[in-house]
Amino acid sequence: PHTYPPDTLVEGHIHTVLSIQQGQLNAKLQTAQSQNASLRERMEEQRKEIEGLVGGLEVVVRDLEGAGRLVGEVGEGLGVQSREAEGAIGDVRMGGH
């Protein structure tokens, strides 16, 4: 017969197993924390890259908007000139007949 109380006997038998499992869990935790730190770093790099790309796109959009306005202005001017030229050609034709 055992002279130790049941709790002491159970603790004695499972203490080693629990210690090993605790060590394994601690190792897994450290690995997960290290991976999380790496992922966080990579995400920050990607965020900065995305911000740079978006900034570049904003510049391109502004340039395109400006070019569109300029084309619109030039187009209006060309339309006026074209109508004037057509009128002048019409006048010449009428005067030449």
SVG drawing of the C-alpha trace seen along z (x, -y; Angstrom):
<svg xmlns="http://www.w3.org/2000/svg" viewBox="-22 -86 33 88">
<polyline fill="none" stroke="black" stroke-width="0.4" points="0.0,0.0 1.0,-3.5 1.5,-5.9 1.1,-9.0 -2.2,-10.6 -3.8,-10.1 -3.2,-13.6 0.5,-13.4 0.8,-10.0 -1.1,-11.4 1.0,-14.5 4.2,-12.5 3.2,-10.3 2.1,-13.1 4.5,-15.8 7.1,-14.7 4.6,-14.4 3.1,-17.8 6.6,-19.4 7.5,-18.0 4.2,-19.2 4.7,-22.7 8.1,-22.9 6.7,-21.9 3.8,-24.4 6.3,-27.2 8.4,-26.3 5.4,-26.5 4.4,-29.8 7.8,-31.3 7.7,-30.0 4.2,-31.5 5.3,-34.8 8.4,-34.9 6.3,-34.2 3.8,-36.9 6.6,-39.4 7.8,-38.5 4.3,-38.7 3.7,-42.1 7.0,-43.3 6.1,-42.1 2.6,-43.6 4.2,-47.0 6.5,-46.7 3.5,-45.9 1.5,-48.8 4.3,-51.2 4.6,-49.8 0.9,-50.1 0.9,-53.7 3.7,-54.5 1.8,-52.9 -1.4,-54.7 0.5,-58.0 2.0,-57.3 -1.4,-56.5 -2.9,-59.7 -0.2,-61.7 -1.0,-59.8 -4.7,-60.5 -4.1,-64.2 -1.9,-64.3 -4.6,-62.5 -7.3,-64.9 -5.1,-67.8 -4.5,-66.3 -8.2,-65.7 -9.0,-69.3 -6.3,-70.5 -7.6,-68.3 -11.1,-69.6 -9.9,-73.2 -7.8,-72.5 -10.7,-70.6 -13.1,-73.5 -10.6,-75.8 -10.1,-73.5 -13.9,-73.2 -14.2,-77.0 -11.3,-77.2 -12.7,-74.3 -16.1,-76.1 -14.4,-79.3 -12.4,-77.5 -15.5,-75.8 -17.2,-79.2 -14.3,-80.8 -14.2,-77.9 -17.9,-78.3 -17.5,-82.0 -14.7,-81.4 -16.8,-78.8 -19.9,-81.1 -17.8,-84.0 -16.0,-81.9 -19.2,-80.7"/>
</svg>
